[in-house]
Amino acid sequence: MRFTASPVVELPVGGAVLTFEQDNDSFEVGTSVWPSSLVLVKFAERCLRDPALPFADVLRFPGTRAVELGSGCGPAGLGLSRLGLADLVLTDIAAVLPALRRNLRRNRRHLPRAPRLAQLHWNCPAHLASIASPRRFDLVVAADVVYVPESVPHLVAAMDALADADRGVVLLGYQVRSPEAHQAFWDAVPAAFPVIEKIPREHLDPDYAYEESDVFVLRRRPRQFPLHLQPGLSRSFPNSASRRLNQSKVRLISLAILSSASKSLALLFVFANRGPIFRSSRRSKAGIQNGKEKVRFVRSRAQVSVEVF
């Protein structure tokens, strides 16, 4: 591979500058650095600096077992490794692994622990079974992997096979490369990951919020927000936890609320087109009453507010 013929890409992350050699003249798309991988890493760094930001639950790295699909030159995986994701496997096809190994050696001194490398063809059951042993992964990472319509079923199947069946989450850096692949991917994803959350652009690193690139979180089930609220206080959440159910427009958010008096109140409420529907043991127009306290919900297009009063 002719690495010297292409520019080196720098990625400042975690107090270091990672550098990635690439071969833009190669027939393999994985030997070039693609923008969404940089956007994903800088989003993760921003969330880790400010745990109050939404989606920080995905980035609780201690004890997290993770795998990256289509690692390419390695910016996403090595960037997350620099940020503390220790138990990590980077994967790609055999033709791209030399570029990945080269950049791992180049950046090894900046990594707390070197990730493992593995060959993976998404349509190879033996590869998937070997990588998922002894157990599946809490976190699947992928960036700029949706570009060929024919590969989409294998990609989604690989995500499904590698993510933990109950709590597995996919952290996806995304850019539309092919309208056909884009349509096929988002048609296939909800069967395996019915909860699809798009990171609002205001939560991306402003220096890396490229117009064409997005970050998504794909989940097996709705996330829970633990709250510790005193009476008279409130907290808001982005109204972005959505799931696609055929053609119906349904928003699903699960909240576990710990109020100061009762210490327990679990609610599941669904937002349909006509507004909120509350499901609980006690219901009222103002909200839900639990012991001496009431919980009131206000929904706007941008967020959900929860108030204990």
C-alpha positions as CSV (number, residue, x, y, z in Angstrom):
1,M,0.0,0.0,0.0
2,R,1.3,3.5,-0.9
3,F,0.7,5.3,2.4
4,T,3.1,8.0,1.6
5,A,1.1,9.2,-1.4
6,S,-1.9,10.3,0.7
7,P,-2.0,12.9,3.5
8,V,-1.8,11.9,7.1
9,V,-4.9,12.7,9.1
10,E,-4.6,14.1,12.6
11,L,-7.2,13.6,15.4
12,P,-6.7,15.5,18.6
13,V,-8.4,13.5,21.3
14,G,-7.9,12.9,25.0
15,G,-5.0,15.2,25.3
16,A,-3.0,13.5,22.5
17,V,-2.9,13.8,18.8
18,L,-3.5,10.5,16.9
19,T,-2.3,10.3,13.4
20,F,-3.5,8.1,10.6
21,E,-1.8,7.1,7.4
22,Q,-4.1,6.3,4.5
23,D,-3.9,5.1,0.9
24,N,-6.5,7.0,-1.1
25,D,-5.4,5.3,-4.3
26,S,-6.3,1.8,-3.0
27,F,-9.3,0.0,-4.3
28,E,-10.4,-0.7,-0.7
29,V,-12.5,2.1,0.8
30,G,-11.3,1.1,4.2
31,T,-7.8,2.5,3.6
32,S,-9.0,6.1,3.6
33,V,-10.1,8.1,6.7
34,W,-13.8,9.0,6.4
35,P,-15.3,12.0,8.2
36,S,-18.0,10.3,10.3
37,S,-15.3,8.4,12.3
38,L,-13.9,11.7,13.4
39,V,-17.3,13.1,14.2
40,L,-18.1,10.1,16.3
41,V,-14.9,10.2,18.4
42,K,-15.2,14.0,19.1
43,F,-18.9,13.5,20.1
44,A,-17.8,10.8,22.5
45,E,-15.0,13.0,23.9
46,R,-17.5,15.9,24.5
47,C,-19.9,13.6,26.3
48,L,-17.2,12.2,28.5
49,R,-16.1,15.7,29.5
50,D,-19.7,16.6,30.4
51,P,-21.7,13.7,31.9
52,A,-24.8,15.9,32.1
53,L,-25.1,15.7,28.3
54,P,-27.7,13.2,27.0
55,F,-26.5,9.8,25.7
56,A,-23.6,9.6,28.3
57,D,-25.0,6.2,29.3
58,V,-23.6,4.8,26.0
59,L,-20.1,6.0,26.9
60,R,-19.7,4.4,30.3
61,F,-16.6,2.5,29.2
62,P,-15.4,0.7,32.5
63,G,-16.6,-2.9,32.1
64,T,-17.9,-2.4,28.6
65,R,-17.1,-5.1,26.0
66,A,-17.0,-3.5,22.6
67,V,-16.4,-4.3,18.9
68,E,-16.0,-2.1,15.9
69,L,-17.2,-3.1,12.4
70,G,-15.4,-1.8,9.4
71,S,-12.5,-0.2,11.4
72,G,-10.6,0.8,8.3
73,C,-7.6,2.9,9.1
74,G,-8.7,2.9,12.8
75,P,-9.7,6.5,13.7
76,A,-13.0,5.6,15.4
77,G,-11.7,2.6,17.3
78,L,-8.3,4.0,18.3
79,G,-9.9,7.3,19.3
80,L,-12.4,5.6,21.6
81,S,-9.5,3.5,22.9
82,R,-7.6,6.7,23.8
83,L,-10.7,7.8,25.7
84,G,-10.7,4.7,27.8
85,L,-12.6,2.0,26.0
86,A,-10.2,-0.8,27.0
87,D,-12.0,-4.1,26.1
88,L,-12.2,-3.4,22.3
89,V,-11.9,-5.5,19.2
90,L,-11.3,-3.8,15.8
91,T,-12.4,-5.7,12.8
92,D,-12.2,-5.4,9.0
93,I,-11.6,-7.6,5.9
94,A,-8.2,-9.1,5.3
95,A,-7.2,-6.5,2.6
96,V,-7.7,-3.6,5.0
97,L,-6.0,-5.1,8.1
98,P,-2.5,-4.0,7.1
99,A,-3.6,-0.4,7.2
100,L,-5.2,-0.9,10.6
101,R,-2.1,-2.6,12.0
102,R,0.1,0.1,10.7
103,N,-1.9,2.8,12.4
104,L,-2.2,0.8,15.6
105,R,1.6,0.7,15.8
106,R,1.8,4.3,14.9
107,N,-0.5,5.4,17.8
108,R,0.2,2.6,20.4
109,R,2.1,4.9,22.8
110,H,-1.1,7.1,23.2
111,L,-3.4,4.1,24.1
112,P,-3.9,2.9,27.6
113,R,-4.3,-0.6,26.2
114,A,-4.0,-1.9,22.7
115,P,-7.2,-3.1,21.2
116,R,-7.3,-6.6,19.5
117,L,-7.6,-6.9,15.8
118,A,-9.7,-9.5,14.0
119,Q,-10.6,-10.4,10.4
120,L,-14.4,-10.1,9.9
121,H,-16.5,-10.6,6.8
122,W,-20.0,-9.6,7.8
123,N,-21.5,-12.6,5.9
124,C,-19.3,-15.2,7.5
125,P,-21.0,-17.1,10.4
126,A,-17.6,-18.6,11.5
127,H,-16.0,-15.1,11.9
128,L,-19.0,-13.8,13.8
129,A,-19.1,-16.8,16.2
130,S,-15.4,-16.5,16.9
131,I,-15.5,-12.8,17.6
132,A,-18.6,-13.1,19.8
133,S,-17.0,-15.7,22.0
134,P,-17.2,-16.0,25.0
135,R,-20.1,-13.6,25.0
136,R,-21.7,-10.9,22.8
137,F,-20.8,-7.2,23.1
138,D,-22.3,-4.4,25.1
139,L,-21.3,-1.8,22.5
140,V,-21.0,-2.1,18.7
141,V,-19.2,0.8,17.0
142,A,-19.4,1.5,13.3
143,A,-18.6,4.6,11.2
144,D,-19.2,5.2,7.5
145,V,-20.1,1.6,6.8
146,V,-23.4,2.1,4.8
147,Y,-22.5,2.6,1.1
148,V,-23.3,-0.6,-0.9
149,P,-26.9,-1.8,-0.9
150,E,-25.9,-5.4,-1.3
151,S,-23.9,-5.4,1.9
152,V,-26.6,-3.9,4.1
153,P,-28.4,-7.1,5.0
154,H,-25.0,-8.6,6.1
155,L,-24.1,-5.5,8.0
156,V,-27.3,-5.4,10.0
157,A,-27.1,-9.1,10.6
158,A,-23.6,-8.7,11.9
159,M,-24.7,-5.9,14.3
160,D,-27.5,-8.1,15.5
161,A,-25.3,-11.2,16.0
162,L,-22.6,-9.3,17.9
163,A,-24.7,-7.0,20.1
164,D,-25.9,-8.4,23.4
165,A,-29.4,-9.6,22.9
166,D,-30.8,-7.7,25.8
167,R,-28.7,-4.5,26.4
168,G,-26.6,-4.2,23.2
169,V,-26.2,-0.7,21.8
170,V,-24.8,0.4,18.4
171,L,-22.9,3.7,18.2
172,L,-23.0,4.7,14.6
173,G,-21.2,7.4,12.7
174,Y,-23.3,8.0,9.5
175,Q,-23.3,9.7,6.2
176,V,-25.5,9.0,3.2
177,R,-23.2,7.5,0.6
178,S,-25.9,5.8,-1.6
179,P,-29.6,6.6,-1.6
180,E,-30.3,2.9,-2.2
181,A,-28.1,1.7,0.7
182,H,-29.5,4.4,2.9
183,Q,-33.1,3.3,2.3
184,A,-32.2,-0.4,2.7
185,F,-30.3,0.2,6.0
186,W,-33.0,2.2,7.7
187,D,-35.7,-0.3,6.5
188,A,-33.7,-3.2,8.0
189,V,-32.5,-1.7,11.3
190,P,-35.7,-1.6,13.3
191,A,-36.2,-5.3,13.3
192,A,-33.0,-5.7,15.4
193,F,-32.7,-2.3,17.0
194,P,-36.2,-0.8,17.3
195,V,-35.1,2.3,19.3
196,I,-33.3,4.8,17.0
197,E,-31.9,8.0,18.4
198,K,-30.2,10.6,16.3
199,I,-27.8,12.8,18.2
200,P,-28.9,16.5,18.0
201,R,-26.3,18.6,16.2
202,E,-25.9,20.8,19.3
203,H,-24.4,17.9,21.2
204,L,-21.7,17.2,18.6
205,D,-18.3,18.8,18.9
206,P,-18.8,22.2,17.1
207,D,-15.4,21.9,15.4
208,Y,-16.4,18.5,14.0
209,A,-20.1,18.9,13.3
210,Y,-19.8,18.3,9.6
211,E,-23.0,19.0,7.7
212,E,-23.1,15.7,6.0
213,S,-22.3,13.5,9.0
214,D,-24.5,12.3,11.9
215,V,-24.2,10.1,14.9
216,F,-26.9,7.6,15.9
217,V,-27.5,5.4,18.8
218,L,-29.4,2.1,18.1
219,R,-30.9,0.2,21.0
220,R,-32.6,-3.0,21.7
221,R,-35.0,-1.3,24.1
222,P,-35.8,2.3,25.3
223,R,-33.3,3.7,27.7
224,Q,-34.1,4.7,31.3
225,F,-33.4,8.0,32.8
226,P,-32.9,7.8,36.6
227,L,-34.0,11.0,38.3
228,H,-33.4,12.4,41.7
229,L,-35.6,15.4,42.0
230,Q,-36.6,17.4,45.1
231,P,-40.1,19.0,45.1
232,G,-40.1,22.2,43.1
233,L,-37.3,21.1,40.7
234,S,-37.5,19.9,37.2
235,R,-35.4,18.3,34.5
236,S,-35.7,18.1,30.7
237,F,-34.7,15.5,28.2
238,P,-34.3,15.7,24.4
239,N,-37.4,14.4,22.7
240,S,-35.3,12.2,20.4
241,A,-35.9,8.6,21.7
242,S,-37.9,7.4,18.8
243,R,-38.7,4.1,17.3
244,R,-40.0,3.2,13.8
245,L,-42.9,0.9,13.9
246,N,-43.8,0.3,10.2
247,Q,-45.3,3.6,9.0
248,S,-46.8,4.7,12.3
249,K,-45.3,7.8,14.0
250,V,-44.9,6.7,17.6
251,R,-42.5,8.1,20.2
252,L,-41.5,5.9,23.1
253,I,-39.6,7.0,26.1
254,S,-39.1,5.1,29.3
255,L,-38.5,7.0,32.5
256,A,-37.6,5.6,35.9
257,I,-38.3,8.4,38.4
258,L,-37.0,8.5,41.9
259,S,-38.9,11.2,43.8
260,S,-37.7,12.4,47.2
261,A,-40.7,11.0,49.2
262,S,-41.5,7.6,47.7
263,K,-38.1,6.8,46.2
264,S,-39.9,4.8,43.5
265,L,-42.2,5.6,40.6
266,A,-41.8,3.8,37.3
267,L,-43.7,5.1,34.3
268,L,-43.9,4.2,30.7
269,F,-45.5,6.8,28.5
270,V,-46.0,6.9,24.8
271,F,-46.3,10.0,22.6
272,A,-48.5,9.5,19.7
273,N,-49.6,12.2,17.2
274,R,-52.4,13.4,19.5
275,G,-50.2,13.9,22.6
276,P,-49.0,12.0,25.6
277,I,-50.6,8.9,26.9
278,F,-49.7,8.0,30.5
279,R,-49.7,4.5,31.8
280,S,-49.4,4.1,35.5
281,S,-51.3,2.8,38.6
282,R,-52.6,6.3,39.2
283,R,-53.5,8.8,36.6
284,S,-54.6,12.5,36.6
285,K,-54.8,15.2,34.1
286,A,-52.0,17.1,35.7
287,G,-49.7,14.1,35.8
288,I,-49.1,11.3,38.2
289,Q,-49.6,11.5,41.9
290,N,-47.4,9.3,44.1
291,G,-47.8,9.7,47.8
292,K,-47.5,13.4,48.7
293,E,-45.9,14.4,45.4
294,K,-47.1,14.8,41.9
295,V,-45.1,14.4,38.7
296,R,-46.0,16.6,35.8
297,F,-44.9,16.0,32.2
298,V,-44.7,18.7,29.5
299,R,-43.8,17.8,26.0
300,S,-42.6,20.2,23.3
301,R,-41.2,19.4,19.9
302,A,-37.7,19.7,21.3
303,Q,-37.8,18.1,24.7
304,V,-39.7,16.4,27.6
305,S,-39.8,18.2,30.9
306,V,-40.4,16.4,34.2
307,E,-41.3,18.3,37.3
308,V,-41.9,17.1,40.9
309,F,-44.2,19.4,42.8
